[in-house]
Amino acid sequence: MLAKLTSKNRLTLPKAVVGKFPGARYFEVRAEKGRIVLVPAKVTSLEGLWSKIESLGITEKDIEDAVQWARRKK
C-alpha cells in the first residue's frame, strides 16, 4: 500500500492498516534502518500519572526541585 506525504508534511494512513489498531489515536514515530516506523502509543491520563506519583511519595516540591536541577547551567 502507498501513502502520500503532502506539502504540509501530512501523511494519511490506509484504512486497512489503521483498522488493525482499533482505538489507537497516537503513534510513536521513529526512523529505523531507512524506514519510518509507527508504533501505537499508550496515552495515560494525568489523573493516573498524579496517582502514581503520589503512591511513590513524590511531592510537587520534589518535582520543582528536579526541574530546577535539570535546568541548571552546567
KEVEXVO-149938 format. One record per residue: residue in three letters; x, y, z of N, C-alpha, C in turn; residue number from 1. Coordinates in pm, 1 decimal, always signed. Each point is the difference from the previous one (the first is absolute). Example, Ala and Ser with C-alpha at 12.3 -4.5 7.8 and 13.67 -1.06 7.14 Angstrom:
2
PT,r,nu,nv,nw,cau,cav,caw,cu,cv,cw,k
PT,ala,+1319.0,-569.0,+780.0,-89.0,+119.0,+0.0,+90.0,+120.0,+0.0,1
PT,ser,-35.0,+105.0,-72.0,+82.0,+119.0,+6.0,-77.0,+109.0,+73.0,2
***
This chain:
74
PT,r,nu,nv,nw,cau,cav,caw,cu,cv,cw,k
PT,met,+83.3,-117.8,+0.0,-83.3,+117.8,+0.0,+87.8,+124.2,+0.0,1
PT,leu,-49.8,+102.8,-61.9,+72.7,+126.0,-4.7,-70.4,+105.3,+84.0,2
PT,ala,+78.5,+88.4,+55.0,-51.2,+117.5,+69.7,+81.3,+117.6,-50.9,3
PT,lys,-67.9,+111.2,-27.4,+67.4,+116.7,-56.6,+23.5,+105.2,+107.5,4
PT,leu,+121.9,+52.8,+2.4,+34.9,+110.0,+89.1,-37.5,+129.4,-70.8,5
PT,thr,-83.1,+82.9,+64.7,-45.1,+124.2,-63.0,+102.8,+110.9,+18.9,6
PT,ser,-24.2,+111.6,-67.4,+89.8,+115.0,+12.0,-2.6,+58.5,+140.8,7
PT,lys,-105.5,-31.7,+75.9,-11.0,+47.6,+138.5,+53.9,-103.7,+99.2,8
PT,asn,+74.4,-96.8,-51.6,+64.2,-102.2,+82.7,-101.4,-90.8,+69.8,9
PT,arg,-111.2,-25.6,-65.4,-103.0,-88.1,+55.6,-0.2,-131.4,-76.3,10
PT,leu,-33.9,-104.3,+72.2,-3.0,-133.2,-58.1,-131.4,-65.3,+39.6,11
PT,thr,-76.7,-46.2,-97.9,-124.6,-69.6,+29.4,+27.6,-149.3,-7.4,12
PT,leu,-31.8,-68.7,+108.4,+23.6,-143.6,+4.5,-118.9,-74.4,-60.1,13
PT,pro,+24.3,-106.5,-74.6,-109.4,-76.9,-59.0,-91.6,-59.2,+107.9,14
PT,lys,-131.1,+0.5,-27.2,-97.8,-53.6,+95.4,+30.1,-144.9,+35.7,15
PT,ala,+46.7,-76.7,-96.6,+28.7,-141.3,+24.9,+108.4,-17.4,+106.2,16
PT,val,+93.2,+93.3,+5.6,+107.5,-7.0,+99.5,-49.0,+51.8,+134.1,17
PT,val,-62.9,+117.3,-1.5,-47.6,+61.2,+124.2,-103.5,-89.3,+67.9,18
PT,gly,-80.0,-68.7,-78.9,-102.5,-89.2,+54.6,+55.9,-112.7,+84.9,19
PT,lys,+127.4,-29.6,-16.2,+63.1,-106.0,+79.8,+42.1,+48.7,+138.0,20
PT,phe,-19.7,+130.7,+26.3,+36.8,+59.0,+128.5,-117.9,+79.2,+56.0,21
PT,pro,-109.4,-70.0,+32.8,-118.9,+71.3,+48.0,+29.1,+77.8,+128.4,22
PT,gly,-49.5,+121.1,+3.7,+18.2,+82.4,+119.4,+129.8,+78.0,+4.0,23
PT,ala,+93.5,-30.9,-87.4,+128.2,+72.2,+0.1,-21.0,+137.7,-61.2,24
PT,arg,+35.3,+102.9,+75.9,-12.4,+137.2,-49.4,+135.9,+66.7,-12.6,25
PT,tyr,+97.6,-49.8,+73.0,+134.7,+56.3,-3.3,+98.9,-110.7,-32.8,26
PT,phe,+105.0,+37.7,-70.9,+103.5,-95.4,-37.5,+136.9,+59.4,+30.2,27
PT,glu,+88.1,-82.8,+51.3,+140.1,+39.3,+12.7,+59.8,-15.8,-139.3,28
PT,val,+81.3,+95.1,-39.7,+59.0,-2.5,-133.6,+151.3,-1.5,+14.2,29
PT,arg,+63.2,-89.4,-73.7,+146.2,-3.2,+2.6,+50.8,-50.6,-135.0,30
PT,ala,+125.0,+27.1,-25.1,+64.6,-47.1,-122.2,+91.2,-115.9,+37.3,31
PT,glu,-15.1,-110.0,-72.3,+83.6,-118.7,+23.5,+45.4,-56.9,-134.0,32
PT,lys,+128.3,-6.2,-18.9,+58.1,-62.1,-118.9,-64.9,+50.5,-128.7,33
PT,gly,-14.5,+132.4,-10.8,-54.9,+58.7,-120.8,-150.9,-12.6,-14.9,34
PT,arg,-69.5,-35.0,+108.1,-145.5,-14.2,-3.7,-63.9,+87.7,+106.2,35
PT,ile,-122.2,+40.5,-24.5,-78.5,+70.5,+100.9,-83.3,-105.5,+71.6,36
PT,val,+11.3,-4.3,+131.5,-72.2,-99.4,+79.6,-100.1,+72.0,+89.4,37
PT,leu,-125.8,-43.4,-6.2,-105.3,+53.2,+85.9,-40.1,-108.1,+98.9,38
PT,val,-3.5,+35.1,+127.9,-39.5,-94.5,+104.3,-111.7,+65.0,+81.1,39
PT,pro,-115.0,-68.7,+15.2,-107.4,+58.9,+79.4,+51.9,+37.1,+138.7,40
PT,ala,-31.6,+122.7,+41.8,+47.7,+48.7,+129.4,-110.7,-13.3,+103.2,41
PT,lys,+38.4,-40.6,+118.7,-94.1,-8.1,+110.6,+1.5,+135.8,+70.1,42
PT,val,-112.9,+67.9,-3.7,-10.7,+131.2,+62.1,-73.0,-16.4,+132.4,43
PT,thr,+62.9,+46.6,+105.5,-62.3,-11.6,+131.4,-57.0,+134.4,+41.8,44
PT,ser,-98.8,-5.5,+84.0,-61.7,+123.9,+46.8,+88.3,+66.3,+104.8,45
PT,leu,-15.3,+129.6,+14.8,+75.7,+71.4,+102.5,-39.7,-45.8,+139.1,46
PT,glu,-127.8,-35.7,+17.1,-43.7,-47.5,+130.9,+76.5,-126.6,+38.8,47
PT,gly,+14.3,-89.9,-96.3,+73.8,-122.9,+25.8,+146.4,+26.7,+30.2,48
PT,leu,+55.6,+96.8,-70.6,+139.6,+36.6,+22.0,+19.5,+57.8,+139.4,49
PT,trp,-87.5,+95.0,+39.0,+11.4,+59.1,+134.2,-21.4,-105.1,+108.5,50
PT,ser,-90.3,-94.4,-25.2,-24.1,-107.0,+96.7,+127.2,-82.5,+20.5,51
PT,lys,+67.3,-31.7,-109.3,+124.5,-77.0,+7.8,+107.3,+79.1,+73.5,52
PT,ile,+11.2,+129.2,-30.9,+99.2,+85.5,+65.6,-25.3,+4.3,+150.2,53
PT,glu,-127.1,+18.0,+38.0,-34.7,+4.0,+142.4,+29.6,-132.8,+68.2,54
PT,ser,-27.4,-111.5,-69.2,+25.3,-131.2,+60.6,+149.0,-23.3,+24.0,55
PT,leu,+84.2,+68.8,-76.1,+145.0,-11.2,+17.9,+52.8,+98.7,+103.4,56
PT,gly,-90.4,+84.1,+52.7,+40.6,+96.1,+101.8,+70.8,+122.2,-55.9,57
PT,ile,-15.2,+24.1,-129.4,+63.7,+115.5,-63.1,-92.7,+120.2,+14.6,58
PT,thr,+54.6,+110.8,+47.7,-80.0,+120.7,+20.6,+20.1,+98.1,-115.6,59
PT,glu,-87.8,+100.8,-5.8,+16.6,+103.6,-102.0,+133.1,+71.8,+19.4,60
PT,lys,+41.8,+15.9,+124.5,+129.2,+63.6,+30.5,+114.0,-83.6,-58.0,61
PT,asp,-10.4,-133.3,+12.8,+101.6,-88.4,-58.2,+9.7,+21.9,-151.2,62
PT,ile,-114.9,+13.7,-64.7,-3.1,+20.0,-144.5,+60.9,+135.4,-36.0,63
PT,glu,-38.1,+103.9,+74.9,+57.0,+133.1,-23.7,+151.7,-2.8,+14.7,64
PT,asp,+48.2,-66.9,+105.0,+144.5,-9.7,+22.4,+68.5,-74.3,-114.7,65
PT,ala,-63.7,-106.0,-49.0,+57.9,-77.9,-109.6,+8.1,+83.7,-127.6,66
PT,val,-103.8,+79.3,-25.6,+0.7,+86.2,-118.3,+109.7,+105.1,+12.5,67
PT,gln,+10.8,+61.3,+116.2,+106.3,+99.5,+24.0,+137.1,-63.6,-23.0,68
PT,trp,+18.9,-120.5,+52.9,+127.3,-70.4,-14.9,+29.3,-25.7,-148.2,69
PT,ala,-102.4,-43.8,-74.9,+19.5,-32.3,-141.4,+28.5,+124.9,-83.7,70
PT,arg,-52.4,+114.3,+42.2,+17.3,+123.7,-76.0,+124.3,+78.5,+39.0,71
PT,arg,+71.4,-46.4,+100.1,+116.5,+75.9,+46.3,+105.4,+6.1,-110.0,72
PT,lys,+76.6,+106.4,+0.4,+108.0,+15.4,-97.8,+115.9,-87.9,+41.0,73
PT,lys,+57.7,-63.5,-97.1,+108.8,-94.5,+27.1,+133.0,+61.3,-28.8,74
***
